[in-house]
Amino acid sequence: MEALFITPFVEIVDSPIFFMEVVINGMLTGILYSLVALGYVLIFKASGVFNFAQGAMVLFAPLTLVGLMETGVPFPIAFILTILVMIALAMLIEWSMLRRLVNQDGMILFMATIGLSFVLEGSSQIIWGSDVKKLDIGLPDSSFEIWGMLLNTLDLSAAAVAALLVGALALLFQYTATGRALRAVADDHQAALSIGIPLGKMWVIVWSVAGIIALVSGMVWGAKSGVQFSLTLIALKALPVLILGGFTSIPGAIIGGLIIGVGEKVAEIYWGPVFGGAIEGWFAYMLALVFLMFRPQGMFGDKIIERV
């Protein structure tokens, strides 16, 4: 009897169409990982510090959106108000933390973002509670078949939104005066100040953009699985993406996200049974660990050479 079930499953897994379905779904998930990773990249490029609180921002922003909607505020107005909240949060972070830590060691800034992460998570729970909240942003949620592949409209819509935002951010950094100023701030704070670049203003801008990215990321993930505290764990999946692509590269975040998304889906389907299943959760971290052995700066990161 068991063989009757195993044989059809093997035939499905061995099908090229099924393999393409797995790859496409992995790419759709990878685009969402890239979007989360961009929040880390933007702040690292502007301040030279890894923002551990980005995951908490991915939770705080959609919780604020859902909380406003639960009070009767229409979605478009709630969305605008949440953006204003994230901008105000960026200004508060710059005033209370960043301006007091200019030119401090990167480890001090990193520890400050860890503290900020706990503050945001605790504030989210105090203000909005810890229950899972359903988020309906109007995206269709149904499945359809094309060329024998089963795809989900919500995944496609979320990936399209993420791709548009990723493209806009790439253009912002590469072809605008603000993007060039942000890169200058990342290279040297004092040098940027000496040529008239307002450091505080740049930090407010980049943290505001990171907050908006956190809002959009939390919205698309929340629409898929509900707005809940596990969003912070999803945000941490961006760490392997950054290790593969490089902490300062926007194209690296995109390509790294696609590699992680496709890799974990293919690994779960084709290699998961060997390990007893459920390897999707840790495969990305193992892949990143192996990658660190050969290219620790990432595919698009700058190789650091220090003279001793």
QUIRADA-V276666 format. One record per residue. N is the residue number from 1. RES is the residue in three letters. D_FIRST is the distance of its C-alpha to the first C-alpha in whole Angstrom. Layout:
{{N RES D_FIRST} {N RES D_FIRST}}
This chain:
{{1 MET 0} {2 GLU 4} {3 ALA 5} {4 LEU 5} {5 PHE 7} {6 ILE 9} {7 THR 11} {8 PRO 12} {9 PHE 14} {10 VAL 15} {11 GLU 17} {12 ILE 18} {13 VAL 20} {14 ASP 21} {15 SER 23} {16 PRO 27} {17 ILE 27} {18 PHE 24} {19 PHE 26} {20 MET 30} {21 GLU 28} {22 VAL 28} {23 VAL 31} {24 ILE 33} {25 ASN 32} {26 GLY 33} {27 MET 36} {28 LEU 36} {29 THR 36} {30 GLY 38} {31 ILE 41} {32 LEU 41} {33 TYR 41} {34 SER 44} {35 LEU 45} {36 VAL 45} {37 ALA 46} {38 LEU 49} {39 GLY 51} {40 TYR 51} {41 VAL 52} {42 LEU 55} {43 ILE 56} {44 PHE 56} {45 LYS 58} {46 ALA 61} {47 SER 61} {48 GLY 60} {49 VAL 57} {50 PHE 54} {51 ASN 53} {52 PHE 51} {53 ALA 51} {54 GLN 50} {55 GLY 47} {56 ALA 49} {57 MET 50} {58 VAL 47} {59 LEU 46} {60 PHE 50} {61 ALA 51} {62 PRO 48} {63 LEU 48} {64 THR 52} {65 LEU 51} {66 VAL 48} {67 GLY 51} {68 LEU 54} {69 MET 52} {70 GLU 51} {71 THR 55} {72 GLY 55} {73 VAL 56} {74 PRO 54} {75 PHE 52} {76 PRO 55} {77 ILE 57} {78 ALA 55} {79 PHE 54} {80 ILE 57} {81 LEU 58} {82 THR 55} {83 ILE 57} {84 LEU 60} {85 VAL 59} {86 MET 57} {87 ILE 60} {88 ALA 62} {89 LEU 60} {90 ALA 61} {91 MET 64} {92 LEU 64} {93 ILE 62} {94 GLU 65} {95 TRP 68} {96 SER 66} {97 MET 64} {98 LEU 65} {99 ARG 68} {100 ARG 69} {101 LEU 67} {102 VAL 68} {103 ASN 68} {104 GLN 67} {105 ASP 64} {106 GLY 61} {107 MET 59} {108 ILE 61} {109 LEU 60} {110 PHE 57} {111 MET 57} {112 ALA 59} {113 THR 56} {114 ILE 54} {115 GLY 56} {116 LEU 56} {117 SER 52} {118 PHE 52} {119 VAL 55} {120 LEU 53} {121 GLU 50} {122 GLY 52} {123 SER 54} {124 SER 51} {125 GLN 50} {126 ILE 53} {127 ILE 54} {128 TRP 51} {129 GLY 49} {130 SER 45} {131 ASP 43} {132 VAL 40} {133 LYS 42} {134 LYS 41} {135 LEU 43} {136 ASP 43} {137 ILE 45} {138 GLY 45} {139 LEU 42} {140 PRO 39} {141 ASP 36} {142 SER 33} {143 SER 31} {144 PHE 31} {145 GLU 30} {146 ILE 32} {147 TRP 31} {148 GLY 28} {149 MET 28} {150 LEU 28} {151 LEU 31} {152 ASN 32} {153 THR 36} {154 LEU 37} {155 ASP 36} {156 LEU 38} {157 SER 41} {158 ALA 41} {159 ALA 41} {160 ALA 44} {161 VAL 46} {162 ALA 45} {163 ALA 46} {164 LEU 49} {165 LEU 50} {166 VAL 49} {167 GLY 52} {168 ALA 54} {169 LEU 55} {170 ALA 55} {171 LEU 58} {172 LEU 59} {173 PHE 59} {174 GLN 60} {175 TYR 63} {176 THR 65} {177 ALA 67} {178 THR 65} {179 GLY 63} {180 ARG 65} {181 ALA 67} {182 LEU 64} {183 ARG 63} {184 ALA 67} {185 VAL 66} {186 ALA 63} {187 ASP 65} {188 ASP 68} {189 HIS 69} {190 GLN 73} {191 ALA 73} {192 ALA 71} {193 LEU 74} {194 SER 77} {195 ILE 76} {196 GLY 76} {197 ILE 72} {198 PRO 72} {199 LEU 69} {200 GLY 69} {201 LYS 68} {202 MET 66} {203 TRP 64} {204 VAL 64} {205 ILE 62} {206 VAL 60} {207 TRP 58} {208 SER 59} {209 VAL 57} {210 ALA 54} {211 GLY 54} {212 ILE 53} {213 ILE 50} {214 ALA 49} {215 LEU 49} {216 VAL 48} {217 SER 45} {218 GLY 44} {219 MET 44} {220 VAL 42} {221 TRP 39} {222 GLY 40} {223 ALA 40} {224 LYS 36} {225 SER 35} {226 GLY 38} {227 VAL 42} {228 GLN 41} {229 PHE 42} {230 SER 39} {231 LEU 41} {232 THR 43} {233 LEU 40} {234 ILE 39} {235 ALA 42} {236 LEU 42} {237 LYS 40} {238 ALA 43} {239 LEU 44} {240 PRO 41} {241 VAL 43} {242 LEU 46} {243 ILE 46} {244 LEU 44} {245 GLY 47} {246 GLY 50} {247 PHE 51} {248 THR 54} {249 SER 53} {250 ILE 52} {251 PRO 50} {252 GLY 48} {253 ALA 47} {254 ILE 45} {255 ILE 44} {256 GLY 43} {257 GLY 41} {258 LEU 39} {259 ILE 38} {260 ILE 37} {261 GLY 35} {262 VAL 33} {263 GLY 33} {264 GLU 31} {265 LYS 29} {266 VAL 28} {267 ALA 27} {268 GLU 25} {269 ILE 23} {270 TYR 23} {271 TRP 24} {272 GLY 23} {273 PRO 19} {274 VAL 21} {275 PHE 24} {276 GLY 21} {277 GLY 22} {278 ALA 25} {279 ILE 27} {280 GLU 29} {281 GLY 31} {282 TRP 33} {283 PHE 32} {284 ALA 36} {285 TYR 38} {286 MET 36} {287 LEU 37} {288 ALA 41} {289 LEU 41} {290 VAL 41} {291 PHE 43} {292 LEU 46} {293 MET 46} {294 PHE 47} {295 ARG 49} {296 PRO 49} {297 GLN 52} {298 GLY 49} {299 MET 48} {300 PHE 51} {301 GLY 53} {302 ASP 57} {303 LYS 57} {304 ILE 59} {305 ILE 62} {306 GLU 64} {307 ARG 67} {308 VAL 68}}
